[in-house]
Amino acid sequence: MTFKGFGQRRFVKPIIDLLNQGISLQKIVLSIAIGATLGVIPVPGATTILCAIAAMLFRLNHPAIQLANFLVYPLQIILLIPFYRAGEFVFNAEPLSLSASQVVGMIKEDVWAAIKFLGDTTLHAVVVWCILAPILAAILYYLLLPLVKRLPFKLADPQ
């Protein structure tokens, strides 16, 4: 299977299917942008519920927001340590000497011990994420909107 075929099946086709259901283009793109933004919050295990809550609160498309969340999961793990380091810098906190795989391993082994050990570090990282999240969501929205507009689909309810 080629990457083009994989990308078509995994990324493009689900978006076209959603658009063919009559959901507005802007709502789909906003759902994807919010899902991707929430998907990189430096709190492993929290993104699915956060995306579900955001979809309900802002009347976003659940499949689109969860698809984006799922697709950025590797980025969440990759960005854990940079978010932790940024939080340590902003709050002038003592740096932890952990890798992303060690953090994920701690969470898998004993979630409550991990929360206790990583609590302040995670809180600091989340504050940094909160500062960056609106910027990231806006950038994603405005980058994705013209790309999604070029996809072959029919809007049932054009807006």
N, CA, C and O of each residue as an XYZ file, in Angstrom:
636
protein
N       0.852     -1.188      0.000
C       0.000      0.000      0.000
C       0.889      1.240      0.000
O       1.832      1.343      0.785
N       0.584      2.156     -0.869
C       1.359      3.385     -0.950
C       0.903      4.365      0.119
O      -0.196      4.246      0.661
N       1.766      5.342      0.418
C       1.376      6.368      1.388
C       0.185      7.157      0.880
O      -0.682      7.555      1.659
N       0.138      7.389     -0.446
C      -0.980      8.138     -1.009
C      -2.290      7.395     -0.754
O      -3.282      8.004     -0.354
N      -2.296      6.083     -0.985
C      -3.491      5.280     -0.721
C      -3.846      5.274      0.751
O      -5.017      5.381      1.115
N      -2.834      5.150      1.601
C      -3.053      5.173      3.051
C      -3.606      6.527      3.480
O      -4.569      6.592      4.245
N      -3.006      7.601      2.995
C      -3.459      8.953      3.344
C      -4.862      9.220      2.849
O      -5.670      9.839      3.542
N      -5.149      8.748      1.639
C      -6.490      8.922      1.072
C      -7.523      8.209      1.943
O      -8.578      8.765      2.248
N      -7.212      6.969      2.341
C      -8.157      6.158      3.112
C      -8.301      6.664      4.544
O      -9.408      6.685      5.082
N      -7.197      7.072      5.166
C      -7.209      7.449      6.580
C      -7.549      8.906      6.853
O      -8.095      9.219      7.911
N      -7.240      9.800      5.926
C      -7.405     11.228      6.201
C      -8.466     11.884      5.316
O      -9.389     12.526      5.816
N      -8.329     11.722      4.024
C      -9.197     12.442      3.092
C     -10.606     11.860      3.066
O     -11.579     12.609      3.160
N     -10.734     10.540      2.939
C     -12.060      9.922      2.829
C     -12.945     10.208      4.045
O     -14.116     10.536      3.850
N     -12.454     10.103      5.302
C     -13.334     10.432      6.436
C     -13.843     11.876      6.407
O     -14.987     12.136      6.779
N     -13.010     12.804      5.972
C     -13.437     14.205      5.903
C     -14.500     14.375      4.816
O     -15.506     15.053      5.027
N     -14.275     13.759      3.657
C     -15.269     13.849      2.577
C     -16.585     13.212      3.009
O     -17.655     13.750      2.724
N     -16.516     12.066      3.697
C     -17.738     11.415      4.189
C     -18.513     12.338      5.125
O     -19.738     12.420      5.035
N     -17.816     13.028      6.017
C     -18.483     13.961      6.934
C     -19.117     15.118      6.168
O     -20.239     15.528      6.466
N     -18.401     15.634      5.191
C     -18.934     16.751      4.413
C     -20.151     16.332      3.596
O     -21.070     17.126      3.396
N     -20.160     15.096      3.127
C     -21.304     14.596      2.364
C     -22.533     14.388      3.244
O     -23.638     14.233      2.724
N     -22.363     14.380      4.560
C     -23.494     14.249      5.478
C     -24.195     15.589      5.690
O     -25.212     15.646      6.381
N     -23.676     16.652      5.114
C     -24.329     17.949      5.229
C     -23.781     18.824      6.343
O     -24.373     19.856      6.657
N     -22.685     18.444      6.934
C     -22.070     19.246      7.987
C     -21.279     20.363      7.312
O     -20.593     20.129      6.317
N     -21.374     21.569      7.851
C     -20.701     22.695      7.197
C     -19.189     22.514      7.202
O     -18.606     21.942      8.122
N     -18.594     23.015      6.160
C     -17.155     22.955      5.992
C     -16.436     23.604      7.177
O     -15.456     23.063      7.689
N     -16.927     24.757      7.602
C     -16.297     25.472      8.708
C     -16.353     24.655     10.002
O     -15.389     24.643     10.768
N     -17.482     23.971     10.252
C     -17.604     23.148     11.468
C     -16.651     21.963     11.435
O     -16.066     21.601     12.455
N     -16.496     21.359     10.261
C     -15.567     20.235     10.129
C     -14.148     20.706     10.405
O     -13.422     20.082     11.179
N     -13.752     21.802      9.777
C     -12.391     22.312      9.954
C     -12.173     22.751     11.399
O     -11.112     22.493     11.967
N     -13.160     23.411     12.000
C     -13.039     23.806     13.402
C     -12.927     22.575     14.297
O     -12.139     22.570     15.243
N     -13.698     21.541     14.013
C     -13.629     20.300     14.789
C     -12.241     19.678     14.694
O     -11.695     19.214     15.696
N     -11.673     19.668     13.498
C     -10.338     19.107     13.301
C      -9.296     19.943     14.035
O      -8.418     19.392     14.699
N      -9.381     21.262     13.925
C      -8.410     22.147     14.584
C      -8.475     22.008     16.102
O      -7.440     21.929     16.764
N      -9.687     21.977     16.654
C      -9.837     21.836     18.111
C      -9.388     20.443     18.553
O      -8.726     20.304     19.582
N      -9.743     19.417     17.787
C      -9.330     18.053     18.126
C      -7.822     17.894     18.133
O      -7.267     17.255     19.027
N      -7.157     18.468     17.144
C      -5.696     18.391     17.085
C      -5.059     19.182     18.221
O      -4.056     18.756     18.794
N      -5.635     20.322     18.543
C      -5.099     21.151     19.628
C      -5.276     20.461     20.975
O      -4.335     20.381     21.765
N      -6.479     19.966     21.236
C      -6.707     19.236     22.487
C      -5.893     17.945     22.522
O      -5.501     17.482     23.594
N      -5.643     17.373     21.364
C      -4.910     16.115     21.283
C      -3.464     16.196     21.712
O      -2.851     15.163     21.983
N      -2.898     17.389     21.784
C      -1.500     17.516     22.210
C      -1.360     18.083     23.620
O      -0.252     18.411     24.043
N      -2.463     18.202     24.351
C      -2.362     18.677     25.733
C      -1.444     17.720     26.504
O      -1.557     16.506     26.338
N      -0.557     18.228     27.324
C       0.421     17.360     27.985
C      -0.147     16.585     29.183
O       0.436     16.578     30.268
N      -1.288     15.937     28.963
C      -1.915     15.094     29.987
C      -2.341     13.798     29.299
O      -3.488     13.679     28.869
N      -1.432     12.823     29.190
C      -1.788     11.573     28.514
C      -3.022     10.927     29.149
O      -3.148     10.842     30.371
N      -3.917     10.481     28.286
C      -5.121      9.814     28.760
C      -6.320     10.720     28.928
O      -7.417     10.234     29.202
N      -6.147     12.017     28.775
C      -7.248     12.954     29.010
C      -7.881     13.472     27.725
O      -8.934     14.109     27.773
N      -7.268     13.216     26.595
C      -7.695     13.889     25.372
C      -9.052     13.437     24.849
O      -9.815     14.259     24.340
N      -9.367     12.171     24.959
C     -10.645     11.685     24.420
C     -11.815     12.342     25.126
O     -12.753     12.807     24.478
N     -11.766     12.384     26.441
C     -12.861     12.999     27.200
C     -12.891     14.507     26.967
O     -13.971     15.089     26.860
N     -11.726     15.148     26.886
C     -11.691     16.590     26.616
C     -12.290     16.908     25.247
O     -13.018     17.889     25.100
N     -11.989     16.087     24.258
C     -12.565     16.302     22.921
C     -14.072     16.081     22.932
O     -14.808     16.823     22.281
N     -14.539     15.079     23.658
C     -15.986     14.830     23.745
C     -16.694     16.008     24.409
O     -17.759     16.431     23.958
N     -16.106     16.534     25.472
C     -16.691     17.689     26.166
C     -16.709     18.911     25.243
O     -17.719     19.609     25.151
N     -15.588     19.165     24.563
C     -15.524     20.310     23.641
C     -16.544     20.165     22.516
O     -17.183     21.143     22.128
N     -16.700     18.956     21.995
C     -17.669     18.731     20.914
C     -19.088     19.019     21.395
O     -19.889     19.596     20.660
N     -19.398     18.620     22.621
C     -20.740     18.887     23.153
C     -20.943     20.375     23.438
O     -21.971     20.945     23.074
N     -19.963     20.998     24.088
C     -20.093     22.409     24.459
C     -20.201     23.331     23.248
O     -21.007     24.261     23.237
N     -19.389     23.068     22.236
C     -19.322     23.959     21.077
C     -20.065     23.410     19.859
O     -19.955     23.954     18.761
N     -20.823     22.326     20.060
C     -21.601     21.688     18.985
C     -20.728     21.377     17.772
O     -21.067     21.691     16.632
N     -19.586     20.746     18.066
C     -18.673     20.342     17.009
C     -18.986     18.909     16.601
O     -19.767     18.223     17.260
N     -18.385     18.474     15.535
C     -18.609     17.131     15.027
C     -17.756     16.124     15.802
O     -16.528     16.194     15.780
N     -18.423     15.181     16.491
C     -17.704     14.202     17.323
C     -16.719     13.343     16.524
O     -15.563     13.224     16.929
N     -17.136     12.737     15.401
C     -16.157     11.924     14.669
C     -14.945     12.729     14.192
O     -13.819     12.237     14.252
N     -15.161     13.945     13.725
C     -14.048     14.753     13.215
C     -13.089     15.146     14.334
O     -11.872     15.087     14.157
N     -13.626     15.544     15.477
C     -12.758     15.972     16.581
C     -11.972     14.777     17.130
O     -10.798     14.911     17.475
N     -12.622     13.606     17.210
C     -11.926     12.420     17.718
C     -10.926     11.881     16.697
O      -9.876     11.363     17.076
N     -11.241     11.999     15.407
C     -10.292     11.588     14.371
C      -9.019     12.429     14.468
O      -7.912     11.891     14.432
N      -9.175     13.732     14.589
C      -8.008     14.613     14.720
C      -7.231     14.286     15.988
O      -6.001     14.231     15.964
N      -7.934     14.067     17.091
C      -7.306     13.697     18.357
C      -6.490     12.415     18.182
O      -5.340     12.346     18.615
N      -7.077     11.417     17.556
C      -6.403     10.138     17.333
C      -5.148     10.316     16.476
O      -4.104      9.731     16.764
N      -5.257     11.119     15.431
C      -4.142     11.283     14.502
C      -2.953     12.015     15.112
O      -1.816     11.784     14.699
N      -3.189     12.889     16.083
C      -2.069     13.635     16.680
C      -1.506     12.960     17.929
O      -0.608     13.510     18.567
N      -2.013     11.781     18.292
C      -1.511     11.114     19.500
C       0.017     10.993     19.518
O       0.625     11.280     20.550
N       0.664     10.577     18.415
C       2.134     10.525     18.466
C       2.759     11.883     18.798
O       3.772     11.950     19.494
N       2.156     12.958     18.299
C       2.665     14.300     18.618
C       2.529     14.608     20.107
O       3.392     15.265     20.690
N       1.449     14.136     20.720
C       1.272     14.376     22.150
C       2.452     13.786     22.928
O       3.002     14.438     23.816
N       2.833     12.567     22.597
C       3.949     11.919     23.289
C       5.257     12.645     22.984
O       6.067     12.874     23.882
N       5.462     13.005     21.722
C       6.683     13.716     21.330
C       6.784     15.068     22.039
O       7.880     15.492     22.405
N       5.647     15.747     22.236
C       5.655     17.091     22.825
C       5.595     17.107     24.354
O       5.669     18.179     24.956
N       5.463     15.944     24.991
C       5.401     15.919     26.460
C       6.599     16.624     27.090
O       6.437     17.560     27.874
N       7.778     16.177     26.748
C       8.988     16.730     27.371
C       9.175     18.207     27.010
O       9.495     18.995     27.900
N       8.993     18.623     25.750
C       9.090     20.063     25.479
C       8.094     20.901     26.292
O       8.439     21.986     26.760
N       6.868     20.407     26.460
C       5.910     21.131     27.302
C       6.377     21.142     28.761
O       6.282     22.168     29.436
N       6.879     20.007     29.244
C       7.396     19.963     30.619
C       8.534     20.964     30.789
O       8.579     21.698     31.776
N       9.457     20.993     29.823
C      10.603     21.916     29.912
C      10.147     23.377     29.846
O      10.667     24.223     30.573
N       9.196     23.665     28.993
C       8.680     25.035     28.903
C       8.012     25.439     30.210
O       8.179     26.569     30.670
N       7.256     24.523     30.812
C       6.625     24.800     32.105
C       7.659     25.032     33.195
O       7.506     25.924     34.030
N       8.712     24.221     33.182
C       9.791     24.408     34.164
C      10.454     25.769     33.976
O      10.794     26.442     34.949
N      10.633     26.165     32.729
C      11.245     27.456     32.442
C      10.349     28.598     32.915
O      10.813     29.505     33.607
N       9.073     28.558     32.549
C       8.138     29.635     32.894
C       7.998     29.773     34.405
O       7.940     30.887     34.926
N       7.945     28.645     35.110
C       7.740     28.677     36.560
C       9.038     28.555     37.351
O       9.017     28.453     38.578
N      10.170     28.564     36.643
C      11.479     28.457     37.282
C      11.524     27.254     38.234
O      11.994     27.355     39.367
N      11.025     26.124     37.743
C      10.940     24.902     38.549
C      12.143     24.002     38.281
O      12.811     24.108     37.253
N      12.390     23.126     39.228
C      13.474     22.145     39.108
C      13.156     21.168     37.971
O      12.078     20.574     37.963
N      14.068     20.989     37.015
C      13.787     20.083     35.893
C      13.760     18.612     36.319
O      14.561     18.175     37.144
N      12.827     17.867     35.742
C      12.777     16.418     35.931
C      13.645     15.771     34.865
O      13.687     16.233     33.724
N      14.331     14.710     35.233
C      15.150     14.009     34.235
C      14.414     12.742     33.799
O      14.766     11.629     34.191
N      13.382     12.945     32.976
C      12.571     11.843     32.465
C      12.408     11.975     30.961
O      12.397     13.078     30.414
N      12.282     10.833     30.306
C      11.959     10.841     28.877
C      10.454     10.656     28.726
O       9.766     10.293     29.680
N       9.956     10.905     27.534
C       8.522     10.723     27.271
C       8.114      9.274     27.506
O       7.041      9.015     28.050
N       8.964      8.322     27.099
C       8.622      6.908     27.301
C       8.592      6.554     28.785
O       7.785      5.721     29.197
N       9.452      7.169     29.597
C       9.414      6.935     31.042
C       8.126      7.488     31.648
O       7.529      6.860     32.522
N       7.701      8.660     31.186
C       6.452      9.256     31.681
C       5.275      8.347     31.342
O       4.444      8.056     32.202
N       5.205      7.897     30.084
C       4.113      7.012     29.668
C       4.172      5.703     30.455
O       3.134      5.182     30.863
N       5.366      5.173     30.669
C       5.526      3.950     31.460
C       5.042      4.125     32.890
O       4.393      3.236     33.442
N       5.355      5.275     33.495
C       4.878      5.563     34.861
C       3.358      5.579     34.909
O       2.751      5.038     35.833
N       2.752      6.197     33.914
C       1.291      6.297     33.880
C       0.669      4.915     33.709
O      -0.324      4.597     34.364
N       1.245      4.095     32.838
C       0.718      2.743     32.621
C       0.879      1.870     33.858
O       0.013      1.050     34.165
N       1.993      2.051     34.569
C       2.280      1.216     35.740
C       1.391      1.568     36.925
O       0.767      0.685     37.513
N       1.326      2.840     37.279
C       0.526      3.270     38.431
C       0.125      4.727     38.214
O       0.881      5.653     38.506
N      -1.084      4.898     37.694
C      -1.534      6.234     37.304
C      -1.547      7.205     38.485
O      -1.191      8.372     38.324
N      -1.949      6.743     39.661
C      -2.034      7.649     40.818
C      -0.656      8.074     41.306
O      -0.461      9.226     41.693
N       0.295      7.157     41.289
C       1.665      7.520     41.661
C       2.252      8.498     40.638
O       2.975      9.426     41.001
N       1.937      8.283     39.365
C       2.418      9.187     38.315
C       1.825     10.578     38.490
O       2.525     11.580     38.346
N       0.529     10.639     38.802
C      -0.122     11.940     39.025
C       0.533     12.662     40.194
O       0.801     13.862     40.123
N       0.788     11.926     41.263
C       1.420     12.535     42.442
C       2.832     13.033     42.106
O       3.213     14.142     42.480
N       3.597     12.202     41.400
C       4.979     12.545     41.079
C       5.067     13.675     40.055
O       5.917     14.559     40.167
N       4.184     13.641     39.056
C       4.252     14.599     37.947
C       3.282     15.767     38.085
O       3.177     16.590     37.175
N       2.583     15.852     39.193
C       1.521     16.842     39.361
C       1.919     18.266     39.037
O       1.320     18.891     38.162
N       2.919     18.792     39.727
C       3.334     20.181     39.492
C       3.902     20.371     38.086
O       3.617     21.364     37.417
N       4.701     19.411     37.656
C       5.288     19.495     36.316
C       4.197     19.524     35.252
O       4.255     20.312     34.308
N       3.203     18.656     35.415
C       2.098     18.611     34.455
C       1.284     19.895     34.503
O       0.900     20.426     33.461
N       1.021     20.392     35.695
C       0.272     21.645     35.828
C       0.996     22.786     35.117
O       0.372     23.569     34.402
N       2.300     22.879     35.309
C       3.088     23.921     34.642
C       3.028     23.751     33.120
O       2.900     24.729     32.384
N       3.121     22.499     32.657
C       3.059     22.228     31.217
C       1.689     22.590     30.652
O       1.594     23.116     29.543
N       0.630     22.312     31.407
C      -0.725     22.634     30.952
C      -0.915     24.148     30.859
O      -1.602     24.626     29.956
N      -0.325     24.896     31.767
C      -0.414     26.359     31.691
C       0.226     26.845     30.386
O      -0.331     27.702     29.700
N       1.387     26.297     30.049
C       2.044     26.666     28.786
C       1.155     26.273     27.607
O       0.992     27.044     26.662
N       0.577     25.060     27.669
C      -0.324     24.620     26.597
C      -1.517     25.571     26.483
O      -1.933     25.901     25.372
N      -2.068     26.013     27.605
C      -3.221     26.932     27.590
C      -2.877     28.258     26.913
O      -3.723     28.870     26.262
N      -1.656     28.683     27.071
C      -1.213     29.917     26.413
C      -1.099     29.703     24.901
O      -1.474     30.571     24.113
N      -0.578     28.542     24.510
C      -0.337     28.262     23.095
C      -1.559     27.719     22.350
O      -1.646     27.869     21.131
N      -2.492     27.099     23.050
C      -3.619     26.406     22.407
C      -4.466     27.299     21.499
O      -4.760     26.896     20.373
N      -4.870     28.492     21.938
C      -5.681     29.317     21.027
C      -4.931     29.691     19.746
O      -5.523     29.764     18.669
N      -3.643     29.924     19.874
C      -2.824     30.270     18.708
C      -2.730     29.071     17.769
O      -2.899     29.208     16.557
N      -2.460     27.892     18.337
C      -2.362     26.672     17.539
C      -3.681     26.365     16.835
O      -3.689     26.044     15.647
N      -4.789     26.462     17.559
C      -6.103     26.174     16.965
C      -6.403     27.136     15.814
O      -6.904     26.717     14.770
N      -6.103     28.409     15.999
C      -6.349     29.398     14.939
C      -5.473     29.128     13.719
O      -5.947     29.181     12.584
N      -4.203     28.842     13.953
C      -3.297     28.545     12.837
C      -3.788     27.314     12.072
O      -3.850     27.329     10.843
N      -4.136     26.253     12.799
C      -4.631     25.039     12.141
C      -5.903     25.316     11.348
O      -6.045     24.859     10.213
N      -6.822     26.062     11.945
C      -8.084     26.366     11.271
C      -7.830     27.086      9.948
O      -8.360     26.691      8.909
N      -7.024     28.136      9.989
C      -6.801     28.932      8.784
C      -5.893     28.239      7.764
O      -5.938     28.569      6.579
N      -5.075     27.288      8.206
C      -4.295     26.495      7.255
C      -5.142     25.398      6.611
O      -5.010     25.122      5.419
N      -6.012     24.776      7.409
C      -6.812     23.654      6.910
C      -7.998     24.089      6.053
O      -8.393     23.367      5.138
N      -8.565     25.248      6.336
C      -9.765     25.684      5.622
C      -9.582     25.686      4.099
O     -10.413     25.108      3.397
N      -8.532     26.310      3.563
C      -8.384     26.278      2.103
C      -8.091     24.876      1.564
O      -8.475     24.554      0.440
N      -7.414     24.041      2.358
C      -7.130     22.676      1.909
C      -8.404     21.850      1.815
O      -8.608     21.126      0.841
N      -9.255     21.956      2.821
C     -10.503     21.190      2.830
C     -11.454     21.709      1.755
O     -12.226     20.936      1.188
N     -11.407     23.004      1.471
C     -12.260     23.568      0.410
C     -11.946     22.956     -0.953
O     -12.808     22.924     -1.833
N     -10.725     22.474     -1.131
C     -10.327     21.890     -2.416
C     -10.718     20.423     -2.548
O     -10.571     19.850     -3.628
N     -11.215     19.798     -1.476
C     -11.619     18.393     -1.546
C     -12.885     18.252     -2.384
O     -13.729     19.148     -2.392
N     -13.021     17.123     -3.092
C     -14.223     16.918     -3.918
C     -15.406     16.442     -3.068
O     -15.433     15.289     -2.636
N     -16.364     17.309     -2.833
C     -17.542     16.961     -2.030
C     -18.693     17.869     -2.407
O     -18.527     18.870     -3.104
N     -19.883     17.483     -1.919
C     -21.079     18.311     -2.103
C     -21.602     18.670     -0.728
O     -21.797     17.787      0.108
N     -21.830     19.940     -0.478
C     -22.425     20.363      0.789
C     -23.940     20.306      0.669
O     -24.528     20.875     -0.250
N     -24.560     19.607      1.617
C     -26.020     19.529      1.607
C     -26.632     20.844      2.072
O     -27.699     21.244      1.606
N     -25.941     21.513      2.999
C     -26.444     22.767      3.563
C     -25.323     23.796      3.505
O     -24.674     24.033      4.524
N     -25.070     24.415      2.357
C     -23.944     25.340      2.240
C     -24.075     26.536      3.173
O     -25.151     27.109      3.346
N     -22.932     26.895      3.770
C     -22.910     28.044      4.687
C     -21.752     28.936      4.357
O     -21.555     29.960      5.012
